[in-house]
Amino acid sequence: MDYVSALVPPVVMAVFFIGLIRVIVKTQGGANKAKEDAAVDAALARAEGPRQVSAGPDA
């Protein structure tokens, strides 16, 4: 019975890991995709904004 107690933790972790991956894959896209994409685009625009402004007068 030692082999059963040795195999239970890895099997439980594998089941939870597979469940986590399934949740991540299922939540990609859908109704929230547009909001997430817009948030990323806005963050990139804010990050690139000062670089473009400071690069303008130097050129």
Protein Blocks (a to p, Z undefined) as FASTA:
>chain_A
ZZmmmmmmmmmmmmmmmmmmmmmmmmgghjllmmmmmmmmmmmmmmmmmmmmmmmmmZZ
